[in-house]
C-alpha cells in the first residue's frame, strides 16, 4: 500500500518541530524512508512540501536540510499571527456553526475549571484546541491552512512560558466565544487582538542546539500511521 505523501510530511514536520531533526541537519531520503517505514517517493514529495512551507531548505552539495530561521523571521511570525488570529475570530462570528459553539464553550468551561483548581498541566493543550476550533469556525480554508502552518512554525521556534494569570486568560477565551456567539465580529476581532498580543509576551526564542546530529535518524524508527493520516 502506497503511503500518502501528506502523512509522511506530517510525521517529518512534527519531528522537526519537536527537535528530533535539528536545525541545519541533513535530511537524507534513504534514512528518512527507513525511519518512517516508507519508500523514498513519498519522502521526496514531503520534502518538497516542507521546503515550500519554510521548514526545509536545499543546499548545494548537501541536499535537503532543516531550515535555520533568523530571529527576524521568528519575530515576523508573531506579528503575522497578531494580524491573522483576529481576522479568524471576526470570520468565526459571521460563519460559526452551533457545533463550533458547543465545542468552544465546552473548552472554555473545562479550561476555566482547571485554571481555578490550579491544575494547569493540560491548559496549554486546551488552549491549542480552543484556537484551532476558533480558526476552523472561520469557514475560510486559506486562513485555516495559513494559521495552522503559522502555529507549527511558532511551536518550532519558540518556548511558551506558563501564563501568569490562567484564570484571566480563560476569561478572555470566554469573552471571545460570547462575541462569536452573538455574531459581533468587531468585538471578536478586538478581543482576540488583545489576547494574542498578551500571549506573545510569553514566547521565548528557542536556543539552537550546540551541535547538529546529522545522522540522528539512523538510530530509531517512527513508522507513519497509515490508518488515519493527518493533513
N, C-alpha and C positions, 0 to 999 in steps of 0.2 A: 504493500500500500504506500502510495506516494504521500509523504508528509507535506502539508501546505507550507509554503514559504512564510506566511504570516505567523504561523505557530513557532517556527524557528526564530523569526525576527523578534517575537515577543520574549522568547527564552533568552536570546543573546542580549536584548535591551535590558531585561530585568537584571541580568548578571553584571552588565556594565554599570547600571545604577547602584547595585549592591556593592560594587568594588571588586567583584571576582575577576573581571578583566580590568586591569588598572589603566589609568590614563597614559597614553603613549605606547602601550604594549601592542605587539603584533597580534593580528587575528588571522591565523593560518587556516585556510579552508579545511585541510585534512584533519587538523587537531580539533577544530570546532565540530566537524562531522562526527568524529569519534566521541567527543564529549556528549553531544546531544542525541547520538544514536540515529543519525540520518545520513543521507548521501550528500555529496558536495554540491549538488544542484540547488536544493533549497537554501543551503548556506550561502551560496554565491548570490542568490536573489535577495536574501535577507540582508546581506552586507550592502548591497546597492541601496536598499530602502533606508537602512540606518545611516548611510552616507548622506542621503538626501535630507534626513532628519537632523543631521549635525552630530550624531554620536560617533561616527566613523569617518576617517579621512584616508585617502590613498596617497602613499608617499613613494617617490621614485626609489627603486632598489629595495623597498621594504614591503610594498603592497598595502593591504588594509591594516590600519592601526586605530586604536581607540583615540578619539579626539582629545585635545588638551585645551579646553576653553580658557580664555583670559578672564581676569577679574571684571573687565569692562563688559564682556559678553554676559557674564553671570549677573551683573547689575542690571543690564538691559532686560533680562528675563523677568526680574521682579517688577520693573517699570511697565513692561508689556502686560504682565498679569494684572497690574493695577488698572489698566485700561480695559482689559477684556472681561475680567470677572464681573464688574458692574454691568457691562453690556449683557452678559449672560443672565444676570438676575432680572434686568429690565425685560428681556425677551421672555423669561420664565413667567413673569407677571402677566404677560399677554397670551402665552401659549400653554401654560401648565395644564395638566390633566388632574382629575381627582386622585388618580393613582399616585402621581408625583406628590401631591399634597399629603396624602396618607403616609408615604414613606418619610417625607421631610419632617412632618410633625412627630412621627414615631422616633426618629433620630434625635430631634430636639428634646423630647421627653426623656429619652434614655441618657442623653448627654448631660442634661440638667441634673438628673438624679445622681449620676456618677460624680459629677462635679461637686454637688452638695455633700456627698458622702466622703469625698476625698479619695475615691478610688479612680485614679487617673491613668491606670495602666493602659486602657484601651481608648482613652479620649482622642488620641491622635488619629487612630484608625476611624473612629466615629466621625471626626471632623472631615477626614478624607471622603468618607461615604456621603456626608452631607453635601460637600461642594461638588462631588461628581453627580449626585442626583439633581442638584440645582442646575448644573450645566445641562444635563440630559433634558430637564424641563424646558430649556430654551427652545427646543424643537428645531435647532439650526445645526445640521450636520457639519458644515465647515467650522463653526465656532466650537462645537463639541470636539472635533478632531484636533483643532489648534490648541485648545485648553488642555486636552489630555496629554498631548506631546509636551506642552509647556510644563505641566506638573511633573512629568517624568524627568525633564531636564533640571528643574529646580531641586527635586529629590536627589539627583545625581550630584549637583554642585553645592548644595547647602546642607548643613545640620540645623535642625529646628529645635530651639530650646523649649522646654515645657512652659506653657503660659503662666504668667504670674497671677492672673485672676481668671481661673477656668469658669467660675460661676458667671462672671460678667461676659466672658467670651460666648457662653452658650445662651445668655440673654440676648446677645447680638444676633445669634443664629435665629432665635425665636422671633425677634423683631423683623428680620428679613423674610421669614416664612409668612408672618402676618401680612406684610406688604404684598407679597406674591399672591397670597390667597385673596386679597381684596382687589387684585388687578392694578395696583398702584405702581406702575413701572418706574416713575421718577423717584419715589421713596425707596423702592427696592434697589435702584441704582445707587442712590446716595448712601444708604446704609451699608451696602456691600463695598462701596469705595472706602468708607471709613474703616470697616472691618478689615479689608485687605491691606490698607496702609498700616494699621496697627500690627497685623500679623507679620508684616515684612520686617519689623524691628527684631523679631525673634529668630531671624535667619542669620546664620554664620557660615562663611565660606568653609568648605571642606579643604583641609590642607592636603596637597598632593603627597603621595607616598614617597618615602626617601629613595626607594629603589623600585624598579619595574620588573615584575616577574614575567618575562616574555614567554615562558613555557608553562605557565600556571595551568593551562587547560589539559596538560598531559596527565595529571595525577588523579583526576576524578571524572566521572561521567554524570550527566544530568539529562536523561532522556526526555524528549519533548512529549508532553501529554497529548496524544493524538485523539483521545476520546472526546475532549471538549476544548478545541482550540480557541484561543482568545484573539481578539483584534488588537 
